[in-house]
């Protein structure tokens, strides 16, 4: 509960950077293709239940944001200011 209060009290300048795009290029394409393939496997071809994990790469590819990348400070997108 304490963590939720801390997140709600963020500085407005910090809030704008919470979902900054950090996935792009070939990484984005691979995530979308793999996500669709896994979901199609389980939905159409009666694949294993664990294949629903394909939702995660699909969403990260579509939204250009990966929480794990944010946690580790990675960025495969071209979001650099010149």
N, C-alpha and C positions, 0 to 999 in steps of 0.2 A: 504494500500500500504506500509505503514511503517513496518508493521509486516512481509510482504514478504521480504523486504530488510534485516530485522533482521535475518530471517531464512536463507537467502542466505549467510550471513556473518558469519555463525557459524564456530567455531573453528573445524578443521578436526578431532580432538580427540573427540569432542562432536558429530559430525555427525555419527560416527560409532555406537553410542548408541541410535539413534533416533528410530529404529525399532527393538530393542532388544526383543527377545521372552519373553512373559509374560503370555502365556496361555499354559497349558499342562495337562497331565494326564486325569482324568475323565472329567474335564472341557472342554477339547478339544473335546472329544468324544460326550458329550452332545450337544455342540454347532453345530457340524457337523450334528448330527442326527436331531436336532430340525430345523436347517436350511433347510435340504433336505425335511423334512416332511412338513414344511410350503410352500416351493416352489412347491412341488408335489401337495399339496392341492389346491393351486391357479391355477396351470398350467393344472393339469389333472382332477380335480374334480370341476372345476368352483367355487373355493372358493372366499372369499372376496378379494378385491384389497389390503387391508392392509397386507395380508399374504405375499406379496412380501418382507416384512421386513425380511423374512427368509434369504435373501441374506447376511445381516449383520452378523448373527452368523455363517453362513457357511464360509464366508471369514475370519472372525477372527479365526475360528477353523483351517482352512487350512493354514493360514499364521502364526499361533501361536502368534499373536499380537492383542491386544485389546487396542485401543486408550483410552477408559475410564479407563482401568486398569493402563495405563501409567500415566494418569492425577491424579489418586488417589494413585499411588504408590503401587498398588496390584501386586501380582505375584503368579499364580497358577502353574507355571512350575518349574522344578528343574534346575534353571540356576545359582545355587550358586557355587562360587569357593571355593574349600576347601584348 
